[in-house]
C-alpha cells in the first residue's frame, strides 16, 4: 500500500481551511443582494460547484484521448476519477440551483433550457458509470470509457452555452444582456471577492478529491489485477 504523499496531506488540510473561509465570506462577509436578499448567497457555491464539475468532465476527455493513444491503464483510472468527481459537483450545482430558484422563480424546477441541459449532462455521465459496470474485461472497459467520455463531453458545452443560445429565465450574472432573465444582479466589490475566492477554493477542493480518487483507483486496479492473476 503506497504512502499518502505529503503534499496531498497539505492539500487536504488546505482545502478544509479554504472551505471554511469561503463559507465565512459568502455567508457573513459579503453583503446581501438588494432584491433577492440572503438567498442570493447560494450563487457563490452554485457557480463554483458547476465549474469544478465541468473541470472533472474535461479531465476525463483528456484522459480518454491519452488512453486511446498510449493504452496505459493509468489514464482510465484518471478518467474515471474525473467523471465521478464531476458528477458529484454537478449534482451539487443542480441542488444549489434549485434552492436558489425556489424563492426567485417560485418553483424548485422549471423546464428551462439550462436546467434541462444540465440534467441531461448529469444523466449522460450516470449512464457512463452504469454501462461501465457491465464490462468485465479491463481493457475493453477502459476503451469504452475513453470513447464514451470524449463523446459524452458534447453535453458539457451545450449546458454551459444554453443560457446564451436560447432565451431563458436563468440569469447570466457575468455579461448578462437578457432582460427576461430572472435573478440576475450586479456584483459589488465585496461580492466579487467572495465569488472569486469561492471559485479558487472549490477548484483546489476538486483537485484534492481527484487526487484521492485516483489513489483509490490505483488500489482497486491492484486488487483487480491480483484477482485476475489468482483466477488464471
C-alpha positions as CSV (number, residue, x, y, z in Angstrom):
1,X,0.0,0.0,0.0
2,X,1.5,3.3,-1.1
3,X,2.1,6.0,1.4
4,X,0.0,9.1,1.0
5,X,2.1,11.9,-0.4
6,X,3.0,14.8,2.0
7,X,1.7,17.4,-0.5
8,X,-1.7,15.6,-0.7
9,X,-1.9,15.9,3.1
10,X,-1.2,19.6,2.9
11,X,-3.8,20.0,0.1
12,X,-6.4,18.2,2.2
13,X,-5.9,20.5,5.2
14,X,-5.7,23.5,2.9
15,X,-9.0,22.5,1.3
16,X,-10.7,22.3,4.6
17,X,-9.3,25.8,5.6
18,X,-10.3,27.3,2.3
19,X,-13.8,25.9,2.5
20,X,-14.2,27.4,6.0
21,X,-13.0,30.8,4.8
22,X,-15.3,30.6,1.7
23,X,-18.3,29.9,4.0
24,X,-17.4,32.9,6.1
25,X,-17.0,35.2,3.0
26,X,-20.2,34.1,1.3
27,X,-22.5,33.7,4.3
28,X,-21.3,36.5,6.6
29,X,-18.8,39.0,4.9
30,X,-20.4,39.5,1.5
31,X,-23.5,41.9,1.7
32,X,-27.0,40.5,0.9
33,X,-28.2,41.3,-2.6
34,X,-30.6,44.2,-2.7
35,X,-33.6,42.5,-4.3
36,X,-33.1,38.7,-3.6
37,X,-31.7,39.1,-0.1
38,X,-29.8,36.3,1.6
39,X,-30.9,33.5,-0.8
40,X,-28.5,35.0,-3.4
41,X,-25.6,33.8,-1.3
42,X,-26.2,30.3,-2.8
43,X,-24.9,31.8,-6.0
44,X,-21.3,31.6,-4.9
45,X,-21.4,27.9,-4.3
46,X,-23.7,27.2,-7.2
47,X,-21.3,28.6,-9.8
48,X,-18.2,27.1,-8.1
49,X,-19.6,23.6,-8.0
50,X,-20.7,23.8,-11.6
51,X,-17.2,25.0,-12.6
52,X,-15.4,22.1,-10.8
53,X,-17.9,19.6,-12.3
54,X,-17.0,20.7,-15.8
55,X,-13.3,20.5,-15.0
56,X,-13.8,16.9,-13.9
57,X,-15.5,16.1,-17.2
58,X,-12.8,17.9,-19.2
59,X,-10.1,15.9,-17.4
60,X,-11.9,12.7,-18.4
61,X,-11.8,13.8,-22.1
62,X,-8.0,14.4,-21.8
63,X,-7.5,11.1,-20.1
64,X,-9.6,9.3,-22.7
65,X,-7.6,10.7,-25.5
66,X,-4.3,9.7,-23.7
67,X,-5.6,6.2,-23.1
68,X,-6.5,5.7,-26.8
69,X,-3.1,7.0,-27.8
70,X,-0.9,5.2,-25.3
71,X,-3.1,2.3,-24.0
72,X,-1.8,2.9,-20.4
73,X,-4.4,1.9,-17.8
74,X,-3.5,4.8,-15.5
75,X,-5.4,7.1,-17.9
76,X,-8.5,5.0,-17.4
77,X,-8.2,5.5,-13.7
78,X,-7.8,9.2,-14.1
79,X,-10.7,9.5,-16.5
80,X,-13.0,7.6,-14.1
81,X,-11.9,9.8,-11.2
82,X,-12.7,12.9,-13.3
83,X,-16.2,11.7,-14.1
84,X,-17.0,10.6,-10.6
85,X,-15.9,13.9,-9.1
86,X,-17.5,15.8,-11.9
87,X,-20.8,14.0,-11.2
88,X,-20.7,14.9,-7.5
89,X,-20.1,18.6,-8.1
90,X,-22.5,18.8,-11.0
91,X,-25.2,17.3,-8.7
92,X,-24.4,19.9,-6.1
93,X,-24.7,22.6,-8.8
94,X,-28.2,21.4,-9.6
95,X,-29.3,21.1,-6.0
96,X,-28.0,24.6,-5.1
97,X,-29.6,26.0,-8.2
98,X,-33.0,24.6,-7.1
99,X,-32.5,26.1,-3.6
100,X,-31.8,29.5,-5.3
101,X,-34.7,29.1,-7.7
102,X,-37.4,28.3,-5.2
103,X,-37.9,31.9,-3.8
104,X,-36.9,33.6,-7.1
105,X,-38.9,31.6,-9.6
106,X,-41.5,30.3,-7.1
107,X,-40.6,26.7,-8.1
108,X,-38.0,24.1,-7.4
109,X,-37.9,23.1,-11.1
110,X,-39.0,24.5,-14.5
111,X,-38.3,23.3,-18.0
112,X,-35.8,26.0,-18.6
113,X,-33.1,25.2,-21.3
114,X,-30.3,25.5,-18.7
115,X,-31.9,23.1,-16.2
116,X,-32.8,20.6,-18.9
117,X,-29.4,20.5,-20.5
118,X,-27.7,20.3,-17.0
119,X,-29.8,17.4,-16.1
120,X,-29.1,15.7,-19.4
121,X,-25.4,16.2,-18.8
122,X,-25.7,14.6,-15.4
123,X,-27.7,11.6,-16.8
124,X,-25.1,11.1,-19.6
125,X,-22.4,10.5,-17.1
126,X,-24.5,8.5,-14.7
127,X,-25.1,6.2,-17.7
128,X,-21.4,6.0,-18.2
129,X,-20.9,4.5,-14.7
130,X,-23.8,2.1,-15.2
131,X,-22.6,0.9,-18.6
132,X,-19.0,0.6,-17.5
133,X,-20.0,-1.8,-14.7
134,X,-21.3,-4.2,-17.2
135,X,-17.9,-4.8,-18.9
136,X,-15.7,-7.2,-17.1
137,X,-12.6,-7.1,-19.3
138,X,-10.4,-4.2,-18.0
139,X,-9.0,-3.2,-21.4
140,X,-12.4,-3.3,-23.1
141,X,-13.9,-1.3,-20.2
142,X,-11.1,1.3,-20.4
143,X,-11.5,1.6,-24.2
144,X,-15.3,2.0,-23.8
145,X,-14.8,4.6,-21.1
146,X,-12.4,6.6,-23.1
147,X,-14.6,6.8,-26.2
148,X,-17.7,7.5,-24.1
149,X,-16.0,10.3,-22.1
150,X,-15.0,12.0,-25.3
151,X,-18.4,11.7,-27.0
152,X,-20.3,12.5,-23.8
153,X,-18.5,15.7,-23.3
154,X,-20.7,17.3,-26.0
155,X,-23.3,17.7,-23.3
156,X,-21.0,19.9,-21.2
157,X,-20.6,22.9,-23.6
158,X,-24.2,22.5,-24.5
159,X,-25.2,23.0,-20.9
160,X,-22.8,25.9,-20.4
161,X,-23.9,27.8,-23.6
162,X,-27.6,27.1,-23.2
163,X,-28.3,30.4,-21.4
164,X,-26.5,32.2,-24.2
165,X,-28.0,30.4,-27.1
166,X,-31.7,30.3,-26.1
167,X,-33.9,32.8,-24.3
168,X,-34.0,31.6,-20.7
169,X,-35.1,32.8,-17.3
170,X,-31.8,31.6,-15.9
171,X,-29.5,34.6,-15.1
172,X,-26.2,35.2,-16.8
173,X,-24.6,37.2,-14.0
174,X,-21.4,38.0,-15.8
175,X,-22.1,39.7,-19.1
176,X,-25.9,39.4,-19.0
177,X,-27.9,41.1,-21.7
178,X,-31.1,39.2,-21.5
179,X,-33.9,41.4,-19.9
180,X,-36.1,38.3,-19.5
181,X,-33.7,36.6,-17.1
182,X,-35.0,36.3,-13.5
183,X,-32.5,36.5,-10.7
184,X,-29.7,38.4,-12.5
185,X,-27.8,41.1,-10.5
186,X,-24.7,43.2,-10.5
187,X,-21.9,42.2,-8.2
188,X,-20.4,44.7,-5.8
189,X,-16.7,44.7,-5.0
190,X,-17.2,42.6,-1.8
191,X,-19.4,40.1,-3.8
192,X,-16.7,39.7,-6.4
193,X,-14.1,38.9,-3.7
194,X,-16.4,36.2,-2.2
195,X,-17.2,34.9,-5.7
196,X,-13.6,34.5,-6.9
197,X,-12.4,33.2,-3.6
198,X,-15.1,30.5,-3.6
199,X,-14.2,29.7,-7.2
200,X,-10.5,29.2,-6.3
201,X,-11.3,27.3,-3.1
202,X,-13.6,24.9,-4.8
203,X,-11.1,24.3,-7.6
204,X,-8.5,23.3,-5.0
205,X,-11.0,21.1,-3.2
206,X,-11.8,19.5,-6.5
207,X,-8.2,18.8,-7.3
208,X,-7.7,17.3,-3.9
209,X,-10.6,15.0,-4.2
210,X,-9.5,14.0,-7.7
211,X,-6.1,13.1,-6.3
212,X,-7.6,11.0,-3.5
213,X,-9.9,9.2,-6.0
214,X,-7.0,8.5,-8.3
215,X,-5.1,6.9,-5.5
216,X,-8.1,4.8,-4.6
217,X,-8.4,3.8,-8.2
218,X,-4.9,2.6,-8.3
219,X,-5.5,0.4,-5.2
220,X,-8.7,-1.0,-6.8
221,X,-6.7,-1.8,-10.0
222,X,-4.0,-3.5,-8.0
223,X,-6.6,-5.7,-6.2
224,X,-8.4,-6.5,-9.5
225,X,-5.1,-7.5,-11.1
226,X,-4.3,-9.8,-8.2
227,X,-7.7,-11.4,-8.5
228,X,-7.3,-12.0,-12.2
229,X,-3.8,-13.5,-11.6
230,X,-5.2,-15.9,-9.0
231,X,-8.0,-17.0,-11.3
232,X,-5.6,-17.5,-14.1
